[in-house]
Amino acid sequence: MKKEWALSNNKVLINFSQKYCDTEEKVLNSEGFRSVLEHFLRMTEKRGSRSYKFIVDLLGTDELDPLIRKITSLSKLLLIMDSKELSESFEEFQEIYPNRRNFRMFVEEVYTYWRNLERYAIMHDSNTPDGFLNTNFMEAKEEFDKLMIGLYRKITINISLSTPTVYRQVPAGANVGMIVHDAIWPIPKGYDILDGIPFVKEVILQSPFITYPTKNKRDGFFEEMDYNPLKRCGINPDRFFCFPIRVGELIAYIFVNRDFLTHGVSLANLFEIPSVESIYGCKPNLVLVFGADDHREEDVAAFYDDEENDILIGYVSHSDHHDYFGYMKKMILTLNNIYQLKRGNLPIHGAMVHIELKDGHKANVVIMGDSGAGKSESIEAFRSLANEHISDMTIIFDDMGIFTMEQGVVRGYGTEIGAFVRLDDLEAGYAFKELDRSIFMNPDRINARLITPVANYEDIVRGFPVDVFVYANNYEPVGDGESTLSFFSVPLDAKDMFVAGQRMAKGTTTEDGLTASFFANPFGPHQRKDQTIQLIDQYFDYMFEIGLPVGVLKTQLGIPGLEKSGPKRAAVDLFQLIRELKTQDR
């Protein structure tokens, strides 16, 4: 980003490398202050709001540039004198004091508009000694935050001539800080369009980070393209940032248009961000371009298998329809899963957790199922029952993982260090417990989402042996005295259930009612069915051969009224199963 300031799509980018405001006067003289005023005035004029009519009448002009100049001059004067002194000293502002209450409301509306924007502070790291820039940037961001709230307080106190009795330390500067750098990586032929895009080195989140994307559901499947999408799309490097992440052991470079920067930043709570040193000169396994334009009328969310360069490429076009984190997360996982299928590993859409009970019994449990089947909710049920049953619990994956066969053992590996879960299905109060480190998306709407760290990277790539493998059935009720658990005696019956992938839709996508998806996994296996079937046969036959329990867990999550009690009941039955298993450390 070359400019000192950018404002679009309800997002503000403040380039500390180009200009850093360390005084109130610099803020009021900045292009950023003018830009915020301009956008606010245009918005309120279009809406025909009282605040716009008031300020126009008060300052005697409805021409944009003169109006902004007068508001700026007035703001500067209010830093050094109160509204009564101002009205007495300047004839053009003599009505300020008599109208101070309404003018105070105007200032409050501008300040609220500013705070409702997503505000990103950016610093470009270039040839600076290690540690020096990072420390200075964090301090600079903190000072900028204090400066903005101090500026607001000084002006409002001088307008109203009264000192507040309650001070609210709200985030008034930048919600997010990002240190970016010019990465060195071997750009393959045909990928030149990605050259010059800065890589994100570090992210500073002001928690809780609350965002309001346009959409709150994902729709459809990601289809495979027969050509490299980079050949047809347009990218302005000044409008993109690259977020390097680790998807399990794979390296992915996620190129994000600044209009969708919310979703790029949210990756920091979901995936491990590698150090600059660890990816220096590293070719990625996966590449995603999110928010480019290929001049087609229809929206595009697809992928391409670049076998020549051994890279899976995802492409999501610039569209309000794609303004939902699910499109980014699930495209990344689709690329990962197809890459793993090519390696002979079996992608599992589910959750895996290592549980140690208070009586000493332990097991590694995998619960498989599509979105809304009860995977994450079962894990949260484990948490809620921890004081009664569990001494220790380690999450290996919360949404997507892989099975491998290593020396006769089926092992599970994770992809993410965080969880992207529905607030509606969590235990009451859970979101508030995680408030200080979470990202909230559309918390006031159906399918509101929480992104929060849940696992350590070292754990998800360690490779835990699978002791229990069950399918999450969220649509069938369980009678009194009946177990939520049942197990298959032959591989064919198990394959039929797992491959059918049935679930009661829970509003996570545009689907409704009882639905089905191949192997409960629309993210890779659906696109490569033949390849997946071969691996399913191989893995399921072997699991039955070695006596690994494969069955069904009825979570009842899709049954009205049982959204909380269903997963808890299933968790208790799983605890009893663990007590009966004979497992050993492997």
Secondary structure by P-SEA (a helix, b strand, c coil): ccccccccccbbbbcccccccccaaaaaacaaaaaaaaaaaaaaaaaccaaaaaaaaaacccccaaaaaaaaaaaaaaacccaaaaaaccccccccccaaaaaaaaaaaaaaaaaacbbbbbbbbcccccaaaaaaaaaaaaaaaaaaaaaaaaaaaaaacccccccccccccccbbbbbcccccccccccccccccccccbbbbcccbbbbcccccccccccccccccccccccccccbbbbbbbcccbbbbbbbcccaaaaaaaccccbbbbcccccccccccbbbbccccccccbbbbbccccccccbbbbbbccccccccaaaaaaaaaaaaaaaaaaacbbbbcbbbbbbbccccccbbbbbbbcccccaaaaaaaaaaacccccccccccccccbbbbbccccbbbbbcccccccccccccccccccccccccccccccccbbbbbbcccccccccbbbbcbbbbbbcccccccccccbbbbccaaaaaaaaaaccccccccccccccccccccccccccccaaaaaaaaaaaaaaaaaaccccccccccccccccccaaaaaaaaaaaaaaaacccccc
